[in-house]
Amino acid sequence: MPQQTPNRTIITHANPKSPVSEAYRTLRTNIEYSGIYREIKVIMVTSTQPGEGKSTTSVNLAAAFAQADKKVLVIDADLRKPTLHHYFMKSNRVGLTGLLTDESVKQKAIMETDVEGLSVLTSGLLPPNPSEVLGSRKMDALLEKLRREYDIIVIDTPPTLAVTDSQIMSSKSDGVLLVIDSCKVKRDLAIKTLSNLKHVNARVLGVVLNNLNRKDAESYYYYFSES
């Protein structure tokens, strides 16, 4: 999928008829079919390294699910360099970390967006110990509650090779999408990332390739399903 412009437009909402939006809808469909034998409700999105488009993929995939009449929540679990509040132009004052500390702030933490059916839980204030926060029992309990409230939960996490956060969150998710910049990431790094995810028994649903040549209009992304 071609990367979006720096203004972080949610293209599936702003321009639903574009080829890129259609690619996200196809990705959504492939994920739905891969869940025929095992429910996929919580989808984690990560990348090999920073700047590959994982957050763009997270918000557009979430929007694509919402457009299919799903009740969707997208969570910014990148507690190091969060960006989802910029996409939705929301405050990042409360968010995930605030909700984990105080459940009474839920109405402030989980916010509706301009995309019908899509809510966002931003990261909140950044903690000194992100990995421990994400691996906590409180995080487990929160996700369990949210599973009962939403049809689909998309979780944006940090790059896998940079920190362990995404490996921790993969164990709490039903499936993982790996976003790779086709012009930036070498094959050995991509293989190492997949190896790290498989080492923690993550269910890798597929790989999304960003920055493909636009003339290759029929292959915006490469998708494969894991058994």
C-alpha positions as CSV (number, residue, x, y, z in Angstrom):
1,M,0.0,0.0,0.0
2,P,1.4,3.4,-0.8
3,Q,2.1,5.5,2.3
4,Q,-0.2,8.4,3.1
5,T,0.7,12.0,3.2
6,P,2.3,13.5,6.3
7,N,-1.1,15.1,7.3
8,R,-2.2,11.7,8.5
9,T,-5.5,11.6,6.5
10,I,-7.6,8.5,7.1
11,I,-8.0,7.8,3.5
12,T,-10.6,5.0,3.9
13,H,-12.9,7.7,5.3
14,A,-11.8,10.8,3.3
15,N,-11.7,9.0,0.0
16,P,-13.4,5.6,0.2
17,K,-13.4,5.1,-3.6
18,S,-9.6,5.3,-4.0
19,P,-7.5,2.3,-4.9
20,V,-5.8,2.5,-1.5
21,S,-9.1,2.4,0.3
22,E,-10.1,-0.7,-1.7
23,A,-6.8,-2.3,-0.7
24,Y,-7.7,-1.8,2.9
25,R,-11.1,-3.3,2.4
26,T,-9.5,-6.3,0.7
27,L,-7.2,-6.7,3.7
28,R,-10.2,-6.6,6.0
29,T,-11.9,-9.3,3.9
30,N,-8.9,-11.5,4.0
31,I,-8.7,-11.2,7.8
32,E,-12.4,-12.0,8.1
33,Y,-11.9,-15.2,6.0
34,S,-8.8,-16.2,8.1
35,G,-11.1,-16.2,11.1
36,I,-13.5,-18.8,9.8
37,Y,-12.1,-21.5,12.1
38,R,-10.8,-19.3,14.9
39,E,-12.3,-16.0,16.0
40,I,-10.2,-12.9,15.2
41,K,-11.4,-10.0,17.4
42,V,-8.3,-8.4,18.6
43,I,-5.8,-7.5,15.8
44,M,-2.3,-6.2,16.7
45,V,-0.4,-4.1,14.1
46,T,3.4,-3.8,14.3
47,S,6.4,-3.2,12.0
48,T,10.0,-4.0,11.8
49,Q,11.3,-0.5,12.6
50,P,9.9,3.0,12.9
51,G,8.4,4.9,9.9
52,E,7.0,2.0,8.0
53,G,3.3,2.9,8.2
54,K,2.0,0.7,11.0
55,S,-0.2,3.5,12.5
56,T,-1.6,4.4,9.1
57,T,-2.5,0.8,8.6
58,S,-4.0,0.6,12.1
59,V,-6.4,3.5,11.6
60,N,-7.4,2.7,8.1
61,L,-8.0,-1.0,8.8
62,A,-10.1,0.0,11.8
63,A,-12.1,2.5,9.7
64,A,-12.6,-0.2,7.0
65,F,-14.1,-2.6,9.7
66,A,-16.3,0.2,10.9
67,Q,-17.6,0.8,7.4
68,A,-18.7,-2.8,7.4
69,D,-21.1,-2.1,10.2
70,K,-18.8,-3.3,13.0
71,K,-18.4,-1.7,16.3
72,V,-14.7,-1.0,16.3
73,L,-12.1,0.3,18.8
74,V,-8.5,1.3,17.8
75,I,-6.0,1.5,20.7
76,D,-2.7,3.3,20.7
77,A,-0.5,0.9,22.7
78,D,2.7,2.5,21.4
79,L,3.5,4.0,24.8
80,R,6.8,5.3,23.5
81,K,6.0,7.3,20.4
82,P,2.2,7.4,20.1
83,T,0.5,9.0,17.0
84,L,-3.1,8.0,16.9
85,H,-4.3,11.1,18.6
86,H,-3.0,13.1,15.7
87,Y,-5.0,11.1,13.1
88,F,-8.2,11.8,15.0
89,M,-7.2,15.2,16.3
90,K,-8.0,14.2,19.9
91,S,-6.5,15.0,23.3
92,N,-3.9,12.5,24.6
93,R,-4.3,13.6,28.2
94,V,-6.1,10.5,29.5
95,G,-6.0,7.5,27.2
96,L,-4.9,4.0,27.9
97,T,-2.5,4.7,30.7
98,G,-5.1,6.8,32.5
99,L,-7.8,4.1,32.1
100,L,-5.5,1.4,33.5
101,T,-5.0,3.6,36.5
102,D,-8.6,4.7,37.0
103,E,-11.6,3.0,35.4
104,S,-13.8,6.0,36.2
105,V,-12.2,8.0,33.4
106,K,-13.5,5.5,30.7
107,Q,-15.9,8.0,29.2
108,K,-13.1,10.5,28.7
109,A,-10.5,8.0,27.6
110,I,-12.5,6.2,24.9
111,M,-13.6,8.8,22.4
112,E,-15.9,8.6,19.3
113,T,-14.4,9.7,16.0
114,D,-15.8,11.1,12.8
115,V,-15.9,7.6,11.4
116,E,-19.3,6.1,12.3
117,G,-18.9,3.0,14.5
118,L,-15.2,3.7,15.3
119,S,-13.9,4.8,18.7
120,V,-10.3,5.5,19.7
121,L,-8.4,5.0,22.9
122,T,-5.2,7.1,22.7
123,S,-2.1,6.2,24.6
124,G,-2.4,8.7,27.4
125,L,0.5,10.0,29.3
126,L,3.7,8.1,28.6
127,P,4.8,5.8,31.5
128,P,8.5,5.1,32.5
129,N,7.9,1.4,32.1
130,P,5.8,0.7,29.0
131,S,6.6,-3.0,28.8
132,E,5.5,-3.6,32.3
133,V,2.3,-1.6,31.8
134,L,1.3,-3.6,28.7
135,G,2.1,-6.9,30.3
136,S,0.2,-6.2,33.5
137,R,-2.9,-8.0,34.8
138,K,-4.8,-4.7,34.5
139,M,-4.1,-4.7,30.8
140,D,-5.4,-8.2,30.6
141,A,-8.6,-7.3,32.5
142,L,-9.2,-4.2,30.4
143,L,-8.9,-6.1,27.1
144,E,-11.2,-8.8,28.4
145,K,-13.9,-6.1,29.1
146,L,-13.4,-4.4,25.8
147,R,-13.7,-7.7,23.9
148,R,-17.3,-7.9,25.3
149,E,-18.1,-4.4,24.1
150,Y,-16.6,-4.3,20.6
151,D,-16.8,-6.4,17.5
152,I,-13.2,-5.6,16.5
153,I,-10.2,-4.1,18.4
154,V,-7.2,-2.9,16.5
155,I,-4.1,-2.3,18.5
156,D,-1.2,-0.2,17.3
157,T,2.1,-1.2,18.9
158,P,5.8,-0.2,18.7
159,P,8.2,-1.7,16.1
160,T,9.1,-5.3,17.0
161,L,12.8,-5.1,16.7
162,A,13.1,-1.9,18.7
163,V,11.4,-3.0,22.0
164,T,9.6,-6.0,23.4
165,D,6.2,-4.3,23.7
166,S,4.7,-5.8,20.6
167,Q,5.8,-9.3,21.5
168,I,4.0,-8.8,24.9
169,M,0.9,-7.6,23.2
170,S,0.9,-10.3,20.6
171,S,0.1,-12.9,23.3
172,K,-3.0,-10.9,24.1
173,S,-4.2,-10.6,20.5
174,D,-6.0,-13.1,18.2
175,G,-3.7,-12.2,15.3
176,V,-0.8,-10.0,14.2
177,L,-0.3,-7.9,11.0
178,L,3.3,-7.0,10.2
179,V,3.7,-3.8,8.2
180,I,6.9,-3.5,6.1
181,D,8.2,-0.7,4.0
182,S,9.2,-2.4,0.7
183,C,11.8,0.3,-0.1
184,K,13.3,0.5,3.4
185,V,13.5,-2.8,5.1
186,K,16.0,-5.5,4.1
187,R,14.8,-9.1,3.8
188,D,16.9,-10.3,6.8
189,L,15.3,-7.8,9.1
190,A,11.8,-8.8,8.0
191,I,12.7,-12.5,8.6
192,K,14.1,-11.7,12.0
193,T,10.9,-9.8,13.0
194,L,8.7,-12.7,11.9
195,S,11.0,-15.1,13.9
196,N,10.7,-12.9,17.0
197,L,6.9,-13.0,16.7
198,K,6.7,-16.7,16.2
199,H,9.1,-17.2,19.1
200,V,6.3,-15.9,21.4
201,N,3.7,-18.0,19.5
202,A,2.1,-15.0,17.8
203,R,-0.5,-15.8,15.2
204,V,0.8,-13.8,12.2
205,L,-2.1,-13.1,9.9
206,G,-0.2,-11.5,7.2
207,V,2.4,-9.0,5.9
208,V,1.4,-5.6,4.5
209,L,3.9,-4.0,2.1
210,N,4.0,-0.2,2.0
211,N,5.6,2.0,-0.7
212,L,5.0,-0.3,-3.6
213,N,5.3,1.3,-7.0
214,R,2.0,2.9,-7.9
215,K,2.1,1.5,-11.4
216,D,1.7,-2.0,-9.9
217,A,-2.0,-1.2,-9.3
218,E,-3.1,-4.8,-8.8
219,S,-0.8,-5.6,-5.8
220,Y,-0.9,-2.9,-3.2
221,Y,0.0,-5.4,-0.5
222,Y,1.1,-9.0,-0.1
223,Y,-1.0,-11.1,2.2
224,F,-0.5,-14.6,3.5
225,S,-2.3,-16.6,6.1
226,E,-0.6,-18.6,8.8
227,S,-2.0,-22.0,9.8
